[in-house]
Every structure is written in structure tokens, then in C-alpha cells.
Amino acid sequence: MITKFRNHLTAIAIAVTAATTATSIVAQDVRIGAMREGTAWYVFAATLEQMIEPKLGANSVEIIARGGGVANPMVVQGGKAEIALSNVATAKWASEGHPAYGGASAPDIRALVGGLNSVYVGAMARKDFTDAMGTTDLAEIIKSGKPFKLLIKPTGSSAVPAAQMILAAYGSSFDKVKADGGDVIQVAQGQIADSIRNGNADIYVDTMIKNHPTITEVNLTADMVYLDVPQDAMDLLAANGLAPGKYGPWFEDQTEANAGANLGTVLIANASLDDDVAYEITKTLCENAEAMGKAHAAWSFFKPENAWKPANIGIELHPGAIRYYKEKGWM
């Protein structure tokens, strides 16, 4: 096992390990596609690792601390991870060969557990920028043709195609933003707060999760205004598998709930994953929902009885997961 669980999660790991059998059920190594250390998805993967490794065997579970909502379905499809976290929307896009994947597709991915948490695409802007523009209406800002600097994470993040759709709803694009004298800045998460602090970005589009460390840091860095995703953009996002809704208020500068589009979160697997292993991972996660909520607030609203529902998974269920849900009487 290359990743050790430390700090505030240790007590949870001990409790979960004590509650599980030490007998290996299937000799199959499992790599978990997550994101880098410090993210909610890494915390999830680290917690899940401690839950399932006692059942699958010592040194059988490894966390892949990279990837993201767009990348992880292809990581699983390509056999670089047996299971991974994905957004519901991106899993659906990958399975269907959506244009976001540039002609590639992931026909061999299957869902294990859906409805893990809500992940809203949202937007925020520096207050001095919106004051200068004279509006906090994102549609009005885009349609104005006035230059602005858009900040997003690198390609591979779910926020990137979502930002493209928001612009497209108003006849814009990354190229048009640049042609109008603005810019599209893509930086790693660790550089986002500095980009805003230095005045290198006006509008920031990202996935909004309660207690998100980067969003929290951005709020401490500058005076920010949260922008609703406008209706035409919401309609386009909904047509591409995102669910309209509202999030917050979760952060210091967020004074009320804001309109956003929910990408959803689902644990996916390759179709080749052994049915017994898929069953055990599904069962272990569903029966330790409380431990997941204690590990990170993002997972505290997970309802296992809804984990199989089509709206929460977006793609076909793995047979091992189906066996568990039918056993529970939820399907």
C-alpha cells in the first residue's frame, strides 16, 4: 500500500478496520482513481482504502492521486485503475462518446455507488470587477463583448467543459473571449488564489463543494461575488447531463444560495472488475456511509438507498453492485 492514512482520518480508519473481517475474499488488486492529495476525492479514496483493504488483502489497494472528473472515466476505461471517482455527467459523456472527449469513449465503465455528493458548477468574480462592469449578471457580462479574464483549472477538470457550455449559451467561446481582448487562464488548483490575488483573473468558474479549501482560500484572498449560472446556460448544461439546482451559502463571501449545475459524484469501475469484489466494495461503502461523512463534510448527505438510481449514476450498473442493491431490497 503506497498511501498511508494520517491525521484526523486515523481514528475513523481504525474503527472501520476493526468492524470488518480480516479475511481476503478475492485476490485482486484495486487501484482507486481520485485526485491529488488534499482534495475531497483524495480523502474519499483514502477512507475507502482503509475500509476495503482488510477484505481484499494486505497491500491490495492503491490510490492514484491524480486525475479528475473528466479524466477518471478514461483512466478506468484504459485499465489504469479498477475503480475511480467520477462526476455523473462526465461518466455519461465518456460512456456515450460526448464531444467533450474528442471522439474517444469509455464503453466499459460501470457504476458501483452513485449519489455520493453534489458537485455544483458555479461562478464567482472579484467584486472590483463586477463594480466596474456595473452588473453581477453573468449572461450580461458575456454578451457585452467587454474583455474579462476567465480563470479555470487545467483540461481534465469538469469545470472546463462546463465553462465552455456557459459561454456557448451566449454565443461565446474561449477563442472569442481572447479575441475580445480578454484571456482564459488555466492553472493548477494551488495557483488559483494567487492568480486572483495578483489581479490576473476576473471571473473564476469551478466546482463548488462545501468546505472546498481552494474556494475558502480565494474568499480570504480577495472580496468576491458569487454569480448565478444564468438560465440559458443552465438549460444547455441540463441538456448535457447536469442537474439545475442551488448551492450554499457555504463560504464567507456567499451571502445567499446561488444557482449552479450539479455534476453529481459516482464511484465507477471497469466492467472487468470481479463481481465479488464489486459487490464487496459497494456493500462496504454503503454500510459505512456515516464514516464517510465524518471523514469529509462533502459526503455527509449520502443516502445509500438511492445509490443505484439512474439519476445518481448516469451509466449502467456493475453486476456486482446490482446484486447488493437487490439483496437490500432497494431495487
Residue pairs with C-beta under 8 A, 6 or more apart in sequence:
1 49
1 53
1 58
1 59
1 60
1 61
1 62
2 62
2 63
3 46
3 49
3 62
3 63
3 65
5 13
5 46
5 47
5 49
5 50
9 43
9 46
9 47
9 50
9 295
12 47
12 50
12 291
12 294
12 295
13 47
13 50
15 291
16 47
16 50
16 51
16 288
16 291
17 50
17 51
17 54
19 288
20 51
20 54
20 55
20 284
21 54
21 55
22 54
23 55
24 55
24 56
24 57
24 60
25 55
25 56
25 276
25 277
25 280
26 56
26 274
26 276
26 277
26 280
27 57
27 60
28 56
28 60
28 82
28 273
28 274
28 277
29 56
29 60
29 61
29 62
29 82
30 52
30 56
30 60
30 61
30 62
30 82
30 83
30 273
30 277
30 281
31 61
31 62
31 63
31 64
31 80
31 81
31 82
31 83
32 45
32 48
32 49
32 61
32 62
32 63
32 64
32 81
32 82
32 83
32 84
32 85
33 45
33 64
33 67
33 72
33 75
33 76
33 80
33 81
33 83
33 84
33 85
34 41
34 42
34 44
34 45
34 63
34 64
34 65
34 66
34 67
34 84
34 85
35 41
35 42
35 65
35 66
35 67
35 68
35 85
36 42
36 65
36 66
36 189
37 65
38 213
39 189
40 117
40 209
40 212
40 296
40 298
40 299
41 85
42 63
42 65
43 295
43 296
44 85
44 116
44 292
44 295
44 296
44 298
44 299
45 63
45 85
46 63
46 295
47 291
47 292
47 295
47 296
48 281
48 284
48 285
49 61
49 63
51 284
51 285
51 288
51 291
52 61
52 280
52 281
52 284
53 59
53 60
53 61
55 280
55 284
56 277
56 280
64 75
64 80
64 81
64 84
67 75
67 84
67 156
68 153
68 156
68 157
68 158
69 86
69 87
69 90
69 119
69 157
69 158
69 207
69 263
70 90
70 100
70 101
70 155
70 156
70 157
70 158
70 160
70 161
71 156
72 81
72 84
72 85
72 86
72 90
72 268
73 84
73 86
73 90
73 91
73 93
73 94
73 95
73 106
73 109
73 268
74 94
74 101
74 104
74 106
75 81
75 84
76 82
76 83
76 84
76 86
76 106
76 108
76 109
76 268
76 269
76 270
77 94
77 105
77 106
77 107
77 108
77 109
77 270
79 270
79 272
81 270
82 269
82 270
82 273
82 277
83 112
83 267
83 268
83 269
83 270
83 273
83 281
84 267
84 268
84 269
85 116
85 265
85 266
85 267
85 268
86 94
86 109
86 265
86 266
86 267
86 268
87 119
87 158
87 263
87 264
87 265
87 266
88 114
88 241
88 263
88 264
88 265
88 266
88 311
88 312
88 313
88 314
89 158
89 240
89 241
89 242
89 263
89 264
89 314
90 100
90 158
90 263
91 106
91 109
91 111
91 266
91 268
91 313
91 314
91 315
92 98
92 241
92 314
92 315
93 100
93 101
93 161
93 240
93 241
94 101
94 104
94 105
94 106
94 109
95 105
95 106
95 107
95 109
95 314
95 315
95 316
96 105
97 103
97 104
97 105
98 240
100 161
108 270
108 271
108 272
109 268
109 269
109 270
109 271
109 315
110 268
110 269
110 270
110 271
110 273
110 278
110 315
110 316
110 317
110 318
110 321
111 266
111 267
111 268
111 269
111 313
111 314
111 315
111 316
111 317
111 318
111 321
112 266
112 267
112 268
112 269
112 278
112 281
112 282
112 285
112 317
112 318
112 320
112 321
113 266
113 267
113 281
113 282
113 285
113 286
113 304
113 307
113 321
114 264
114 265
114 266
114 267
114 306
114 307
114 308
114 309
114 312
114 313
114 314
115 264
115 265
115 266
115 302
115 303
115 306
115 307
115 309
115 312
115 313
116 265
116 266
116 267
116 292
116 299
116 302
116 307
117 209
117 265
117 298
117 299
117 301
117 302
118 245
118 247
118 262
118 264
118 265
118 301
119 158
119 207
119 208
119 209
119 262
119 263
119 264
119 265
120 207
120 208
120 209
120 245
120 247
120 260
120 261
120 262
120 263
121 158
121 159
121 162
121 163
121 166
121 205
121 206
121 207
121 208
121 229
121 237
121 242
121 260
121 261
121 262
121 263
122 205
122 206
122 207
122 208
122 226
122 227
122 229
122 247
122 258
122 260
123 138
123 166
123 203
123 204
123 205
123 226
123 227
123 228
123 229
124 203
124 204
124 215
124 218
124 224
124 225
124 226
124 227
124 253
125 136
125 202
125 203
125 204
125 224
125 225
125 227
126 196
126 199
126 201
126 202
126 222
126 223
126 224
126 225
127 222
127 223
127 224
127 225
128 223
129 148
129 202
129 203
130 136
130 225
130 227
133 141
133 144
133 146
133 148
135 141
136 225
136 227
137 227
137 230
138 166
138 203
138 227
138 228
138 229
138 230
138 233
139 169
139 170
139 230
139 231
139 232
139 233
141 148
141 203
142 166
142 167
142 170
142 172
143 170
143 171
143 172
145 180
146 180
147 177
147 180
147 181
147 182
148 177
148 182
148 202
148 203
149 182
149 183
149 184
149 185
149 200
149 201
149 202
149 203
150 163
150 174
150 177
150 182
150 183
150 184
150 185
150 201
150 202
150 203
150 204
150 205
151 185
151 187
151 192
151 195
151 196
151 200
151 201
151 202
151 203
151 204
151 205
152 159
152 160
152 163
152 184
152 185
152 186
152 204
152 205
152 206
153 159
153 160
153 186
153 187
153 188
153 189
153 192
153 206
154 160
154 186
154 187
154 188
155 186
157 206
157 207
158 207
158 263
159 205
159 206
159 207
160 186
162 205
162 237
162 242
162 261
162 263
163 205
164 173
164 174
165 233
165 236
165 237
165 240
166 205
166 229
166 233
166 236
166 237
167 173
167 174
167 176
167 177
168 236
169 230
169 232
169 233
169 235
169 236
170 232
170 233
174 184
177 183
177 184
178 184
182 202
185 195
185 200
185 201
187 195
189 214
192 204
192 206
192 214
192 217
192 218
193 214
193 217
193 218
193 220
193 221
195 201
196 204
196 218
196 221
196 222
196 224
197 221
197 222
203 227
204 218
204 224
206 214
206 215
207 263
208 215
208 247
208 248
208 250
208 260
209 215
209 298
210 248
210 250
210 297
210 298
211 250
211 296
211 297
211 298
212 250
215 250
215 251
216 251
216 252
218 224
219 251
219 252
219 253
219 254
220 252
223 253
224 253
225 253
226 248
226 251
226 253
226 254
226 255
226 258
227 258
228 258
228 259
228 260
229 237
229 258
229 259
229 260
229 261
230 259
234 244
234 259
234 261
237 244
237 261
238 244
238 261
241 314
242 261
242 262
242 263
243 261
243 262
243 264
243 311
244 259
244 261
244 262
245 259
245 260
245 261
245 262
246 257
246 258
246 259
246 260
247 257
247 258
247 260
248 254
248 256
248 257
248 258
249 255
249 256
249 257
249 258
264 312
264 314
266 312
266 313
266 314
266 315
267 281
267 285
268 315
269 278
269 281
269 318
271 318
273 318
273 320
274 320
275 318
275 319
275 320
275 323
276 320
277 320
278 318
278 319
278 320
278 321
279 320
279 321
279 323
279 324
280 320
281 320
282 307
282 318
282 320
282 321
282 324
282 325
283 324
285 292
285 304
286 304
286 307
286 324
286 328
287 304
289 299
289 302
289 303
289 304
292 299
292 300
292 302
293 299
293 300
293 301
293 302
305 328
305 330
306 312
307 313
307 325
307 330
308 317
308 321
308 322
308 325
308 330
308 331
317 325
322 331
325 331
